[in-house]
Amino acid sequence: MLKLLVGLGNPGAEYEDTRHNAGFAWIDAVSRTLKVSLTTERTYFGLAARARTPQGDVWLLEPLTYMNLSGKSVAALARFFKMEPQQVLVAHDELDLAPGEVKLKRGGGAAGHNGLKDITAQLGSPDYWRLRLGIGHPGHRDAVAGYVLRRAPAPEREALELAIQKSLGLLPLILAGQLDAATHQLHAKPQRPKPPRPPATPADPAATPS
């Protein structure tokens, strides 16, 4: 099962509701669902809480190290409790997904995300789970730095909230470590409604055998 859920972001009021803080928003929602409160844990360089669930105990963590040093916080907690990378899930903003989209995967590269880069370096492995929360792309790589640190407009924030709620519906599977099943359900496209059947055509009496 998973033992650590991490949400990435930057601390401070000036970064609230910025696109880069999508991971914080997810952990905040998880903490409300599990009815726990995050508190400052200096040992782990972040806000943390331990939740008791039917699937077992799980830690929630929001690093307060700023994004590019997120691994310092994640590794401190993971090493103390002897967690393997595959027992860690990191929720983060994803440029390659449109606002409102959410995907789950294990391992892979950082795709330029400084938080993921540092976590991979500090854990010594990319083999952790990622919950990718779409924020869209500004269209040019030179605009990315400013884009992710700006406050998202209301429609984007609403789309993010819908994505978060969708993922929370799979939280029991995620906590139980049934990540493949959660991935399948999360990525499944809704079935298209079947077209209505055409009305029956009355038979031509002249063509009916007597």
C-alpha positions in Angstrom: 0.0 0.0 0.0 1.0 3.6 -0.3 2.5 5.2 2.8 3.1 8.8 1.8 1.0 11.2 -0.2 2.8 14.4 -1.2 1.4 17.6 -2.7 3.8 20.0 -4.4 3.7 23.8 -4.3 5.3 26.9 -2.9 4.6 28.2 0.6 3.4 31.7 1.4 0.3 33.7 0.7 1.7 35.2 -2.5 1.6 31.7 -4.1 -1.9 30.7 -3.0 -4.0 29.6 -6.0 -1.1 29.8 -8.4 -1.0 27.0 -11.0 2.2 25.6 -9.4 0.3 24.9 -6.2 -2.1 22.4 -7.6 -0.5 19.6 -5.5 -1.1 21.6 -2.3 -4.7 21.9 -3.3 -5.0 18.1 -3.7 -3.4 17.4 -0.3 -5.7 19.9 1.3 -8.7 18.1 -0.2 -7.3 14.7 0.9 -6.8 16.0 4.5 -10.4 17.2 4.6 -11.6 13.8 3.3 -9.5 11.9 5.9 -10.4 14.4 8.6 -6.8 15.2 9.7 -5.1 18.6 10.0 -1.6 19.3 8.6 0.8 20.8 11.1 4.4 22.1 10.9 6.9 19.3 11.2 10.4 20.8 11.3 12.0 17.3 11.0 10.4 16.8 7.6 10.6 20.5 6.4 6.9 20.7 5.8 3.3 20.5 6.8 2.4 16.9 7.6 -0.3 14.7 9.1 -0.6 11.0 9.9 -4.0 9.6 9.0 -5.4 6.2 10.1 -7.5 4.6 7.4 -9.1 1.2 6.8 -6.2 0.5 4.4 -3.6 1.4 7.0 -1.7 4.5 8.2 -0.7 7.0 5.6 1.3 10.3 5.8 0.3 13.5 4.1 3.0 16.0 3.3 3.3 19.5 1.8 6.9 20.5 1.6 7.7 24.1 2.8 11.1 24.1 1.1 10.0 25.8 -2.1 9.4 23.8 -5.2 13.0 23.2 -6.4 14.0 21.7 -3.0 10.9 19.5 -2.5 13.0 16.3 -2.4 14.6 17.5 0.9 11.3 17.2 2.6 10.0 14.1 0.9 13.2 12.1 1.5 13.4 13.2 5.1 10.1 11.6 5.9 10.4 8.6 3.6 13.8 7.7 4.9 12.8 8.0 8.6 9.9 5.6 8.1 11.9 3.4 5.7 9.5 3.9 2.8 10.3 2.6 -0.7 9.8 5.0 -3.7 6.9 2.9 -5.0 5.1 3.6 -1.7 5.1 7.3 -2.4 2.6 9.3 -4.5 3.4 12.9 -5.5 0.6 15.2 -6.8 1.8 18.0 -9.0 0.8 20.4 -11.7 1.2 19.1 -15.2 1.7 21.5 -18.2 1.0 18.7 -20.7 -2.6 18.2 -19.6 -5.4 20.6 -20.0 -7.0 22.2 -16.9 -9.5 19.6 -15.6 -7.6 16.6 -16.8 -5.9 14.2 -14.2 -3.7 11.2 -14.9 -1.9 8.7 -12.7 1.4 7.0 -13.5 4.4 5.4 -11.9 7.9 6.5 -12.7 9.1 8.4 -15.7 11.0 11.6 -16.2 10.5 15.1 -14.7 9.6 16.8 -17.9 11.2 20.0 -16.7 9.3 20.0 -13.3 11.8 21.2 -10.7 9.9 19.6 -7.8 10.0 16.2 -9.5 13.7 16.6 -10.4 14.7 17.2 -6.8 12.5 14.3 -5.5 14.0 11.9 -7.9 17.5 13.1 -7.0 16.9 12.9 -3.2 15.1 9.5 -3.3 17.7 8.1 -5.7 14.9 6.8 -8.0 12.1 8.0 -10.3 10.0 4.9 -9.3 7.4 6.8 -7.3 3.8 7.4 -8.3 2.7 10.7 -9.8 -0.8 12.2 -9.8 -0.6 14.7 -12.7 -3.1 17.6 -12.4 -3.5 19.5 -15.6 -2.9 23.2 -15.7 -2.5 23.7 -19.5 0.5 25.1 -21.3 1.1 28.8 -22.1 2.2 27.9 -25.6 5.9 28.7 -25.4 8.5 27.3 -23.1 9.9 30.8 -22.3 6.6 31.7 -20.8 6.3 28.7 -18.5 8.1 30.2 -15.5 5.8 33.1 -15.2 2.7 31.1 -16.2 3.0 28.5 -13.4 3.6 31.2 -10.7 0.5 33.2 -11.7 -2.9 32.8 -10.1 -5.1 30.8 -12.3 -8.4 32.4 -13.5 -11.7 31.2 -11.9 -12.6 28.8 -14.8 -9.2 27.0 -14.5 -9.5 26.8 -10.7 -13.0 25.3 -11.1 -11.7 22.8 -13.6 -8.8 21.8 -11.2 -11.3 21.3 -8.4 -13.4 19.0 -10.6 -10.2 17.0 -11.3 -9.4 16.8 -7.6 -12.9 15.5 -6.8 -12.6 12.9 -9.5 -9.4 11.6 -8.1 -10.8 11.6 -4.5 -13.5 9.2 -5.7 -10.6 6.7 -6.2 -8.9 7.4 -2.9 -9.7 4.0 -1.3 -8.1 2.2 -4.2 -5.1 4.6 -4.1 -4.6 4.1 -0.4 -4.9 0.3 -0.7 -2.1 0.3 -3.3 -4.4 -0.8 -6.1 -2.9 1.8 -8.3 -3.4 -0.1 -11.6 -7.1 -0.4 -10.9 -7.2 3.3 -9.9 -5.3 4.2 -13.1 -7.7 2.3 -15.3 -10.7 3.9 -13.8 -9.2 7.4 -13.8 -8.2 7.2 -17.4 -11.3 5.5 -18.7 -13.3 7.6 -21.1 -17.0 7.9 -20.4 -19.0 5.7 -22.8 -20.8 7.5 -25.5 -24.6 7.2 -25.3 -26.0 4.9 -27.9 -27.9 6.6 -30.7 -31.7 6.2 -30.4 -33.2 3.4 -32.4 -35.2 4.5 -35.4 -38.9 4.1 -35.1 -40.4 1.0 -36.5 -41.8 1.4 -40.0 -45.3 0.0 -40.4 -45.5 -2.9 -42.8 -47.0 -2.3 -46.2 -50.3 -4.3 -46.2 -49.9 -4.9 -50.0 -46.6 -6.7 -49.3 -47.9 -8.8 -46.5 -48.6 -12.4 -47.5 -52.3 -13.4 -47.1 
